[in-house]
Amino acid sequence: MTLEVLQTGEPVPEGRWMRIGEVAEALGVSVGTARNYFDAGAFRKDKTRRLAHGDRRVRSEEVDRYLRELDEQRGE
């Protein structure tokens, strides 16, 4: 599976910091669910950051890893 932002259909470059809305879109979940994943530690700490004003960011390769992990769990 290629990581892309569903709204634009554009591939997401590796190493890019993604906003939580983009993460939600790539995972096919709501923004609230993506926030919950972030807060629950679904993404590795060294691949995430919380900005001073509270916004969450996740590295694109980490979102891709998480998508692959979900696919493996589903047997895809």
HTML snippet that shows the backbone in 3Dmol.js (N, CA, C, O; Angstrom):
<script src="https://3Dmol.org/build/3Dmol-min.js"></script>
<div id="view" style="width:600px;height:400px;position:relative"></div>
<script>
const pdb = `
ATOM      1  N   MET A   1       0.846  -1.176   0.000  1.00  0.00           N
ATOM      2  CA  MET A   1       0.000   0.000   0.000  1.00  0.00           C
ATOM      3  C   MET A   1       0.885   1.231   0.000  1.00  0.00           C
ATOM      4  O   MET A   1       1.818   1.329   0.798  1.00  0.00           O
ATOM      5  N   THR A   2       0.606   2.152  -0.871  1.00  0.00           N
ATOM      6  CA  THR A   2       1.339   3.409  -0.929  1.00  0.00           C
ATOM      7  C   THR A   2       0.617   4.440  -0.073  1.00  0.00           C
ATOM      8  O   THR A   2      -0.595   4.629  -0.182  1.00  0.00           O
ATOM      9  N   LEU A   3       1.377   5.087   0.763  1.00  0.00           N
ATOM     10  CA  LEU A   3       0.796   6.107   1.622  1.00  0.00           C
ATOM     11  C   LEU A   3       0.442   7.319   0.776  1.00  0.00           C
ATOM     12  O   LEU A   3       1.284   7.866   0.064  1.00  0.00           O
ATOM     13  N   GLU A   4      -0.806   7.723   0.864  1.00  0.00           N
ATOM     14  CA  GLU A   4      -1.228   8.929   0.164  1.00  0.00           C
ATOM     15  C   GLU A   4      -2.332   9.606   0.959  1.00  0.00           C
ATOM     16  O   GLU A   4      -3.041   8.970   1.738  1.00  0.00           O
ATOM     17  N   VAL A   5      -2.459  10.886   0.749  1.00  0.00           N
ATOM     18  CA  VAL A   5      -3.560  11.624   1.350  1.00  0.00           C
ATOM     19  C   VAL A   5      -4.754  11.421   0.432  1.00  0.00           C
ATOM     20  O   VAL A   5      -4.716  11.806  -0.737  1.00  0.00           O
ATOM     21  N   LEU A   6      -5.791  10.833   0.946  1.00  0.00           N
ATOM     22  CA  LEU A   6      -6.911  10.401   0.126  1.00  0.00           C
ATOM     23  C   LEU A   6      -7.592  11.532  -0.624  1.00  0.00           C
ATOM     24  O   LEU A   6      -8.029  11.346  -1.760  1.00  0.00           O
ATOM     25  N   GLN A   7      -7.688  12.686  -0.014  1.00  0.00           N
ATOM     26  CA  GLN A   7      -8.395  13.806  -0.640  1.00  0.00           C
ATOM     27  C   GLN A   7      -7.740  14.218  -1.956  1.00  0.00           C
ATOM     28  O   GLN A   7      -8.430  14.486  -2.940  1.00  0.00           O
ATOM     29  N   THR A   8      -6.427  14.267  -1.970  1.00  0.00           N
ATOM     30  CA  THR A   8      -5.723  14.695  -3.179  1.00  0.00           C
ATOM     31  C   THR A   8      -5.270  13.529  -4.034  1.00  0.00           C
ATOM     32  O   THR A   8      -5.045  13.690  -5.234  1.00  0.00           O
ATOM     33  N   GLY A   9      -5.132  12.346  -3.426  1.00  0.00           N
ATOM     34  CA  GLY A   9      -4.630  11.193  -4.158  1.00  0.00           C
ATOM     35  C   GLY A   9      -3.140  11.271  -4.426  1.00  0.00           C
ATOM     36  O   GLY A   9      -2.595  10.449  -5.163  1.00  0.00           O
ATOM     37  N   GLU A  10      -2.480  12.248  -3.839  1.00  0.00           N
ATOM     38  CA  GLU A  10      -1.053  12.446  -4.063  1.00  0.00           C
ATOM     39  C   GLU A  10      -0.236  11.616  -3.076  1.00  0.00           C
ATOM     40  O   GLU A  10      -0.565  11.554  -1.892  1.00  0.00           O
ATOM     41  N   PRO A  11       0.830  10.976  -3.566  1.00  0.00           N
ATOM     42  CA  PRO A  11       1.716  10.257  -2.644  1.00  0.00           C
ATOM     43  C   PRO A  11       2.337  11.216  -1.636  1.00  0.00           C
ATOM     44  O   PRO A  11       2.595  12.378  -1.948  1.00  0.00           O
ATOM     45  N   VAL A  12       2.570  10.727  -0.445  1.00  0.00           N
ATOM     46  CA  VAL A  12       3.191  11.531   0.605  1.00  0.00           C
ATOM     47  C   VAL A  12       4.680  11.204   0.620  1.00  0.00           C
ATOM     48  O   VAL A  12       5.045  10.039   0.782  1.00  0.00           O
ATOM     49  N   PRO A  13       5.546  12.200   0.456  1.00  0.00           N
ATOM     50  CA  PRO A  13       6.985  11.944   0.453  1.00  0.00           C
ATOM     51  C   PRO A  13       7.458  11.376   1.789  1.00  0.00           C
ATOM     52  O   PRO A  13       6.985  11.784   2.850  1.00  0.00           O
ATOM     53  N   GLU A  14       8.389  10.436   1.726  1.00  0.00           N
ATOM     54  CA  GLU A  14       8.954   9.870   2.944  1.00  0.00           C
ATOM     55  C   GLU A  14       9.683  10.967   3.711  1.00  0.00           C
ATOM     56  O   GLU A  14      10.328  11.834   3.121  1.00  0.00           O
ATOM     57  N   GLY A  15       9.571  10.915   5.021  1.00  0.00           N
ATOM     58  CA  GLY A  15      10.256  11.878   5.865  1.00  0.00           C
ATOM     59  C   GLY A  15       9.487  13.157   6.124  1.00  0.00           C
ATOM     60  O   GLY A  15       9.992  14.053   6.799  1.00  0.00           O
ATOM     61  N   ARG A  16       8.292  13.257   5.608  1.00  0.00           N
ATOM     62  CA  ARG A  16       7.483  14.469   5.798  1.00  0.00           C
ATOM     63  C   ARG A  16       6.729  14.379   7.116  1.00  0.00           C
ATOM     64  O   ARG A  16       6.228  13.314   7.478  1.00  0.00           O
ATOM     65  N   TRP A  17       6.647  15.483   7.827  1.00  0.00           N
ATOM     66  CA  TRP A  17       5.833  15.556   9.033  1.00  0.00           C
ATOM     67  C   TRP A  17       4.388  15.781   8.607  1.00  0.00           C
ATOM     68  O   TRP A  17       4.077  16.781   7.961  1.00  0.00           O
ATOM     69  N   MET A  18       3.507  14.854   8.965  1.00  0.00           N
ATOM     70  CA  MET A  18       2.097  14.942   8.584  1.00  0.00           C
ATOM     71  C   MET A  18       1.270  15.501   9.726  1.00  0.00           C
ATOM     72  O   MET A  18       1.485  15.155  10.887  1.00  0.00           O
ATOM     73  N   ARG A  19       0.322  16.368   9.390  1.00  0.00           N
ATOM     74  CA  ARG A  19      -0.641  16.862  10.376  1.00  0.00           C
ATOM     75  C   ARG A  19      -1.600  15.730  10.724  1.00  0.00           C
ATOM     76  O   ARG A  19      -1.769  14.793   9.944  1.00  0.00           O
ATOM     77  N   ILE A  20      -2.223  15.816  11.886  1.00  0.00           N
ATOM     78  CA  ILE A  20      -3.087  14.729  12.348  1.00  0.00           C
ATOM     79  C   ILE A  20      -4.282  14.523  11.407  1.00  0.00           C
ATOM     80  O   ILE A  20      -4.762  13.398  11.267  1.00  0.00           O
ATOM     81  N   GLY A  21      -4.764  15.581  10.768  1.00  0.00           N
ATOM     82  CA  GLY A  21      -5.845  15.443   9.790  1.00  0.00           C
ATOM     83  C   GLY A  21      -5.410  14.621   8.585  1.00  0.00           C
ATOM     84  O   GLY A  21      -6.184  13.819   8.062  1.00  0.00           O
ATOM     85  N   GLU A  22      -4.178  14.820   8.148  1.00  0.00           N
ATOM     86  CA  GLU A  22      -3.640  14.030   7.043  1.00  0.00           C
ATOM     87  C   GLU A  22      -3.454  12.579   7.450  1.00  0.00           C
ATOM     88  O   GLU A  22      -3.710  11.665   6.666  1.00  0.00           O
ATOM     89  N   VAL A  23      -3.003  12.374   8.692  1.00  0.00           N
ATOM     90  CA  VAL A  23      -2.843  11.011   9.210  1.00  0.00           C
ATOM     91  C   VAL A  23      -4.195  10.315   9.217  1.00  0.00           C
ATOM     92  O   VAL A  23      -4.310   9.168   8.787  1.00  0.00           O
ATOM     93  N   ALA A  24      -5.217  11.008   9.706  1.00  0.00           N
ATOM     94  CA  ALA A  24      -6.572  10.440   9.754  1.00  0.00           C
ATOM     95  C   ALA A  24      -7.038  10.057   8.355  1.00  0.00           C
ATOM     96  O   ALA A  24      -7.587   8.975   8.149  1.00  0.00           O
ATOM     97  N   GLU A  25      -6.817  10.941   7.409  1.00  0.00           N
ATOM     98  CA  GLU A  25      -7.249  10.692   6.039  1.00  0.00           C
ATOM     99  C   GLU A  25      -6.527   9.488   5.442  1.00  0.00           C
ATOM    100  O   GLU A  25      -7.146   8.648   4.789  1.00  0.00           O
ATOM    101  N   ALA A  26      -5.215   9.407   5.669  1.00  0.00           N
ATOM    102  CA  ALA A  26      -4.430   8.292   5.143  1.00  0.00           C
ATOM    103  C   ALA A  26      -4.858   6.968   5.760  1.00  0.00           C
ATOM    104  O   ALA A  26      -4.838   5.933   5.093  1.00  0.00           O
ATOM    105  N   LEU A  27      -5.248   6.998   7.044  1.00  0.00           N
ATOM    106  CA  LEU A  27      -5.668   5.777   7.736  1.00  0.00           C
ATOM    107  C   LEU A  27      -7.139   5.451   7.500  1.00  0.00           C
ATOM    108  O   LEU A  27      -7.587   4.340   7.784  1.00  0.00           O
ATOM    109  N   GLY A  28      -7.885   6.415   6.982  1.00  0.00           N
ATOM    110  CA  GLY A  28      -9.310   6.193   6.751  1.00  0.00           C
ATOM    111  C   GLY A  28     -10.130   6.214   8.026  1.00  0.00           C
ATOM    112  O   GLY A  28     -11.127   5.503   8.152  1.00  0.00           O
ATOM    113  N   VAL A  29      -9.692   7.047   8.981  1.00  0.00           N
ATOM    114  CA  VAL A  29     -10.395   7.174  10.261  1.00  0.00           C
ATOM    115  C   VAL A  29     -10.702   8.645  10.509  1.00  0.00           C
ATOM    116  O   VAL A  29     -10.244   9.516   9.769  1.00  0.00           O
ATOM    117  N   SER A  30     -11.471   8.916  11.545  1.00  0.00           N
ATOM    118  CA  SER A  30     -11.767  10.300  11.904  1.00  0.00           C
ATOM    119  C   SER A  30     -10.540  10.946  12.536  1.00  0.00           C
ATOM    120  O   SER A  30      -9.614  10.260  12.968  1.00  0.00           O
ATOM    121  N   VAL A  31     -10.550  12.270  12.581  1.00  0.00           N
ATOM    122  CA  VAL A  31      -9.451  13.003  13.215  1.00  0.00           C
ATOM    123  C   VAL A  31      -9.383  12.631  14.694  1.00  0.00           C
ATOM    124  O   VAL A  31      -8.292  12.472  15.241  1.00  0.00           O
ATOM    125  N   GLY A  32     -10.519  12.492  15.335  1.00  0.00           N
ATOM    126  CA  GLY A  32     -10.542  12.111  16.746  1.00  0.00           C
ATOM    127  C   GLY A  32      -9.909  10.752  16.984  1.00  0.00           C
ATOM    128  O   GLY A  32      -9.188  10.557  17.963  1.00  0.00           O
ATOM    129  N   THR A  33     -10.179   9.813  16.090  1.00  0.00           N
ATOM    130  CA  THR A  33      -9.578   8.482  16.218  1.00  0.00           C
ATOM    131  C   THR A  33      -8.073   8.552  16.004  1.00  0.00           C
ATOM    132  O   THR A  33      -7.317   7.895  16.720  1.00  0.00           O
ATOM    133  N   ALA A  34      -7.628   9.337  15.031  1.00  0.00           N
ATOM    134  CA  ALA A  34      -6.187   9.500  14.803  1.00  0.00           C
ATOM    135  C   ALA A  34      -5.518  10.134  16.023  1.00  0.00           C
ATOM    136  O   ALA A  34      -4.407   9.750  16.390  1.00  0.00           O
ATOM    137  N   ARG A  35      -6.183  11.094  16.648  1.00  0.00           N
ATOM    138  CA  ARG A  35      -5.650  11.690  17.887  1.00  0.00           C
ATOM    139  C   ARG A  35      -5.544  10.627  18.980  1.00  0.00           C
ATOM    140  O   ARG A  35      -4.552  10.566  19.707  1.00  0.00           O
ATOM    141  N   ASN A  36      -6.567   9.799  19.085  1.00  0.00           N
ATOM    142  CA  ASN A  36      -6.541   8.730  20.091  1.00  0.00           C
ATOM    143  C   ASN A  36      -5.388   7.769  19.837  1.00  0.00           C
ATOM    144  O   ASN A  36      -4.705   7.370  20.780  1.00  0.00           O
ATOM    145  N   TYR A  37      -5.156   7.385  18.571  1.00  0.00           N
ATOM    146  CA  TYR A  37      -4.021   6.521  18.230  1.00  0.00           C
ATOM    147  C   TYR A  37      -2.712   7.180  18.680  1.00  0.00           C
ATOM    148  O   TYR A  37      -1.864   6.542  19.304  1.00  0.00           O
ATOM    149  N   PHE A  38      -2.566   8.460  18.353  1.00  0.00           N
ATOM    150  CA  PHE A  38      -1.370   9.212  18.723  1.00  0.00           C
ATOM    151  C   PHE A  38      -1.180   9.196  20.239  1.00  0.00           C
ATOM    152  O   PHE A  38      -0.105   8.861  20.737  1.00  0.00           O
ATOM    153  N   ASP A  39      -2.231   9.560  20.958  1.00  0.00           N
ATOM    154  CA  ASP A  39      -2.147   9.667  22.417  1.00  0.00           C
ATOM    155  C   ASP A  39      -1.946   8.316  23.095  1.00  0.00           C
ATOM    156  O   ASP A  39      -1.372   8.247  24.182  1.00  0.00           O
ATOM    157  N   ALA A  40      -2.418   7.235  22.455  1.00  0.00           N
ATOM    158  CA  ALA A  40      -2.280   5.894  23.027  1.00  0.00           C
ATOM    159  C   ALA A  40      -0.919   5.266  22.714  1.00  0.00           C
ATOM    160  O   ALA A  40      -0.618   4.174  23.195  1.00  0.00           O
ATOM    161  N   GLY A  41      -0.097   5.950  21.912  1.00  0.00           N
ATOM    162  CA  GLY A  41       1.234   5.442  21.612  1.00  0.00           C
ATOM    163  C   GLY A  41       1.302   4.482  20.443  1.00  0.00           C
ATOM    164  O   GLY A  41       2.234   3.682  20.353  1.00  0.00           O
ATOM    165  N   ALA A  42       0.319   4.548  19.535  1.00  0.00           N
ATOM    166  CA  ALA A  42       0.329   3.667  18.369  1.00  0.00           C
ATOM    167  C   ALA A  42       1.504   3.972  17.438  1.00  0.00           C
ATOM    168  O   ALA A  42       1.944   3.105  16.683  1.00  0.00           O
ATOM    169  N   PHE A  43       2.000   5.183  17.494  1.00  0.00           N
ATOM    170  CA  PHE A  43       3.130   5.593  16.666  1.00  0.00           C
ATOM    171  C   PHE A  43       4.363   5.709  17.561  1.00  0.00           C
ATOM    172  O   PHE A  43       4.273   6.166  18.700  1.00  0.00           O
ATOM    173  N   ARG A  44       5.505   5.295  17.038  1.00  0.00           N
ATOM    174  CA  ARG A  44       6.741   5.343  17.821  1.00  0.00           C
ATOM    175  C   ARG A  44       7.078   6.784  18.194  1.00  0.00           C
ATOM    176  O   ARG A  44       6.944   7.703  17.386  1.00  0.00           O
ATOM    177  N   LYS A  45       7.511   6.954  19.422  1.00  0.00           N
ATOM    178  CA  LYS A  45       7.778   8.296  19.972  1.00  0.00           C
ATOM    179  C   LYS A  45       8.813   9.067  19.163  1.00  0.00           C
ATOM    180  O   LYS A  45       8.707  10.286  19.026  1.00  0.00           O
ATOM    181  N   ASP A  46       9.820   8.366  18.622  1.00  0.00           N
ATOM    182  CA  ASP A  46      10.853   9.081  17.872  1.00  0.00           C
ATOM    183  C   ASP A  46      10.367   9.525  16.495  1.00  0.00           C
ATOM    184  O   ASP A  46      11.084  10.224  15.779  1.00  0.00           O
ATOM    185  N   LYS A  47       9.148   9.123  16.122  1.00  0.00           N
ATOM    186  CA  LYS A  47       8.565   9.494  14.830  1.00  0.00           C
ATOM    187  C   LYS A  47       7.369  10.423  14.995  1.00  0.00           C
ATOM    188  O   LYS A  47       6.611  10.648  14.051  1.00  0.00           O
ATOM    189  N   THR A  48       7.203  10.965  16.209  1.00  0.00           N
ATOM    190  CA  THR A  48       6.089  11.873  16.479  1.00  0.00           C
ATOM    191  C   THR A  48       6.614  13.117  17.179  1.00  0.00           C
ATOM    192  O   THR A  48       7.718  13.137  17.723  1.00  0.00           O
ATOM    193  N   ARG A  49       5.791  14.144  17.145  1.00  0.00           N
ATOM    194  CA  ARG A  49       6.101  15.334  17.933  1.00  0.00           C
ATOM    195  C   ARG A  49       4.804  16.058  18.256  1.00  0.00           C
ATOM    196  O   ARG A  49       3.817  15.987  17.524  1.00  0.00           O
ATOM    197  N   ARG A  50       4.848  16.742  19.357  1.00  0.00           N
ATOM    198  CA  ARG A  50       3.735  17.578  19.783  1.00  0.00           C
ATOM    199  C   ARG A  50       4.249  19.004  19.799  1.00  0.00           C
ATOM    200  O   ARG A  50       5.180  19.317  20.541  1.00  0.00           O
ATOM    201  N   LEU A  51       3.668  19.860  19.005  1.00  0.00           N
ATOM    202  CA  LEU A  51       4.129  21.238  18.912  1.00  0.00           C
ATOM    203  C   LEU A  51       3.706  22.025  20.151  1.00  0.00           C
ATOM    204  O   LEU A  51       2.823  21.599  20.896  1.00  0.00           O
ATOM    205  N   ALA A  52       4.339  23.168  20.361  1.00  0.00           N
ATOM    206  CA  ALA A  52       4.099  23.976  21.557  1.00  0.00           C
ATOM    207  C   ALA A  52       2.628  24.321  21.740  1.00  0.00           C
ATOM    208  O   ALA A  52       2.147  24.372  22.872  1.00  0.00           O
ATOM    209  N   HIS A  53       1.912  24.557  20.662  1.00  0.00           N
ATOM    210  CA  HIS A  53       0.499  24.920  20.777  1.00  0.00           C
ATOM    211  C   HIS A  53      -0.422  23.687  20.747  1.00  0.00           C
ATOM    212  O   HIS A  53      -1.641  23.825  20.640  1.00  0.00           O
ATOM    213  N   GLY A  54       0.170  22.476  20.841  1.00  0.00           N
ATOM    214  CA  GLY A  54      -0.621  21.262  21.007  1.00  0.00           C
ATOM    215  C   GLY A  54      -0.849  20.439  19.757  1.00  0.00           C
ATOM    216  O   GLY A  54      -1.318  19.305  19.853  1.00  0.00           O
ATOM    217  N   ASP A  55      -0.532  20.975  18.582  1.00  0.00           N
ATOM    218  CA  ASP A  55      -0.735  20.198  17.355  1.00  0.00           C
ATOM    219  C   ASP A  55       0.154  18.966  17.346  1.00  0.00           C
ATOM    220  O   ASP A  55       1.283  18.991  17.836  1.00  0.00           O
ATOM    221  N   ARG A  56      -0.370  17.898  16.785  1.00  0.00           N
ATOM    222  CA  ARG A  56       0.360  16.642  16.686  1.00  0.00           C
ATOM    223  C   ARG A  56       0.908  16.477  15.273  1.00  0.00           C
ATOM    224  O   ARG A  56       0.267  16.868  14.297  1.00  0.00           O
ATOM    225  N   ARG A  57       2.109  15.888  15.174  1.00  0.00           N
ATOM    226  CA  ARG A  57       2.719  15.582  13.885  1.00  0.00           C
ATOM    227  C   ARG A  57       3.283  14.162  13.943  1.00  0.00           C
ATOM    228  O   ARG A  57       3.781  13.714  14.975  1.00  0.00           O
ATOM    229  N   VAL A  58       3.191  13.471  12.814  1.00  0.00           N
ATOM    230  CA  VAL A  58       3.716  12.110  12.705  1.00  0.00           C
ATOM    231  C   VAL A  58       4.494  12.021  11.398  1.00  0.00           C
ATOM    232  O   VAL A  58       4.039  12.524  10.370  1.00  0.00           O
ATOM    233  N   ARG A  59       5.658  11.388  11.429  1.00  0.00           N
ATOM    234  CA  ARG A  59       6.450  11.208  10.215  1.00  0.00           C
ATOM    235  C   ARG A  59       5.707  10.284   9.260  1.00  0.00           C
ATOM    236  O   ARG A  59       5.090   9.303   9.674  1.00  0.00           O
ATOM    237  N   SER A  60       5.776  10.611   7.996  1.00  0.00           N
ATOM    238  CA  SER A  60       5.041   9.838   6.984  1.00  0.00           C
ATOM    239  C   SER A  60       5.449   8.370   6.967  1.00  0.00           C
ATOM    240  O   SER A  60       4.597   7.504   6.768  1.00  0.00           O
ATOM    241  N   GLU A  61       6.730   8.069   7.172  1.00  0.00           N
ATOM    242  CA  GLU A  61       7.151   6.663   7.163  1.00  0.00           C
ATOM    243  C   GLU A  61       6.569   5.886   8.343  1.00  0.00           C
ATOM    244  O   GLU A  61       6.397   4.670   8.265  1.00  0.00           O
ATOM    245  N   GLU A  62       6.268   6.589   9.430  1.00  0.00           N
ATOM    246  CA  GLU A  62       5.655   5.928  10.582  1.00  0.00           C
ATOM    247  C   GLU A  62       4.188   5.609  10.300  1.00  0.00           C
ATOM    248  O   GLU A  62       3.693   4.553  10.694  1.00  0.00           O
ATOM    249  N   VAL A  63       3.501   6.514   9.624  1.00  0.00           N
ATOM    250  CA  VAL A  63       2.113   6.245   9.234  1.00  0.00           C
ATOM    251  C   VAL A  63       2.081   5.071   8.253  1.00  0.00           C
ATOM    252  O   VAL A  63       1.205   4.210   8.339  1.00  0.00           O
ATOM    253  N   ASP A  64       3.030   5.038   7.332  1.00  0.00           N
ATOM    254  CA  ASP A  64       3.128   3.937   6.378  1.00  0.00           C
ATOM    255  C   ASP A  64       3.374   2.620   7.110  1.00  0.00           C
ATOM    256  O   ASP A  64       2.749   1.611   6.783  1.00  0.00           O
ATOM    257  N   ARG A  65       4.271   2.615   8.091  1.00  0.00           N
ATOM    258  CA  ARG A  65       4.544   1.413   8.891  1.00  0.00           C
ATOM    259  C   ARG A  65       3.276   0.950   9.599  1.00  0.00           C
ATOM    260  O   ARG A  65       2.971  -0.242   9.625  1.00  0.00           O
ATOM    261  N   TYR A  66       2.554   1.881  10.160  1.00  0.00           N
ATOM    262  CA  TYR A  66       1.328   1.540  10.883  1.00  0.00           C
ATOM    263  C   TYR A  66       0.287   0.951   9.933  1.00  0.00           C
ATOM    264  O   TYR A  66      -0.401  -0.008  10.284  1.00  0.00           O
ATOM    265  N   LEU A  67       0.170   1.516   8.739  1.00  0.00           N
ATOM    266  CA  LEU A  67      -0.761   0.974   7.738  1.00  0.00           C
ATOM    267  C   LEU A  67      -0.391  -0.460   7.357  1.00  0.00           C
ATOM    268  O   LEU A  67      -1.261  -1.324   7.250  1.00  0.00           O
ATOM    269  N   ARG A  68       0.907  -0.707   7.153  1.00  0.00           N
ATOM    270  CA  ARG A  68       1.355  -2.069   6.813  1.00  0.00           C
ATOM    271  C   ARG A  68       1.053  -3.039   7.942  1.00  0.00           C
ATOM    272  O   ARG A  68       0.645  -4.175   7.700  1.00  0.00           O
ATOM    273  N   GLU A  69       1.253  -2.590   9.180  1.00  0.00           N
ATOM    274  CA  GLU A  69       0.975  -3.420  10.351  1.00  0.00           C
ATOM    275  C   GLU A  69      -0.527  -3.769  10.403  1.00  0.00           C
ATOM    276  O   GLU A  69      -0.889  -4.915  10.669  1.00  0.00           O
ATOM    277  N   LEU A  70      -1.377  -2.797  10.155  1.00  0.00           N
ATOM    278  CA  LEU A  70      -2.821  -3.055  10.150  1.00  0.00           C
ATOM    279  C   LEU A  70      -3.192  -4.050   9.050  1.00  0.00           C
ATOM    280  O   LEU A  70      -4.020  -4.936   9.261  1.00  0.00           O
ATOM    281  N   ASP A  71      -2.572  -3.898   7.868  1.00  0.00           N
ATOM    282  CA  ASP A  71      -2.838  -4.814   6.756  1.00  0.00           C
ATOM    283  C   ASP A  71      -2.433  -6.240   7.127  1.00  0.00           C
ATOM    284  O   ASP A  71      -3.149  -7.192   6.820  1.00  0.00           O
ATOM    285  N   GLU A  72      -1.274  -6.385   7.795  1.00  0.00           N
ATOM    286  CA  GLU A  72      -0.818  -7.721   8.211  1.00  0.00           C
ATOM    287  C   GLU A  72      -1.792  -8.340   9.210  1.00  0.00           C
ATOM    288  O   GLU A  72      -2.095  -9.530   9.131  1.00  0.00           O
ATOM    289  N   GLN A  73      -2.280  -7.532  10.146  1.00  0.00           N
ATOM    290  CA  GLN A  73      -3.230  -8.032  11.138  1.00  0.00           C
ATOM    291  C   GLN A  73      -4.537  -8.493  10.481  1.00  0.00           C
ATOM    292  O   GLN A  73      -5.179  -9.433  10.947  1.00  0.00           O
ATOM    293  N   ARG A  74      -4.915  -7.820   9.399  1.00  0.00           N
ATOM    294  CA  ARG A  74      -6.148  -8.176   8.686  1.00  0.00           C
ATOM    295  C   ARG A  74      -5.922  -9.320   7.706  1.00  0.00           C
ATOM    296  O   ARG A  74      -6.871  -9.876   7.154  1.00  0.00           O
ATOM    297  N   GLY A  75      -4.645  -9.666   7.496  1.00  0.00           N
ATOM    298  CA  GLY A  75      -4.329 -10.734   6.556  1.00  0.00           C
ATOM    299  C   GLY A  75      -4.344 -10.298   5.106  1.00  0.00           C
ATOM    300  O   GLY A  75      -4.565 -11.114   4.211  1.00  0.00           O
ATOM    301  N   GLU A  76      -4.110  -9.018   4.870  1.00  0.00           N
ATOM    302  CA  GLU A  76      -4.119  -8.484   3.489  1.00  0.00           C
ATOM    303  C   GLU A  76      -2.739  -8.488   2.895  1.00  0.00           C
ATOM    304  O   GLU A  76      -2.560  -8.076   1.749  1.00  0.00           O
TER     305      GLU A  76
END
`;
const viewer = $3Dmol.createViewer("view");
viewer.addModel(pdb, "pdb");
viewer.setStyle({}, {cartoon: {color: "spectrum"}});
viewer.zoomTo();
viewer.render();
</script>
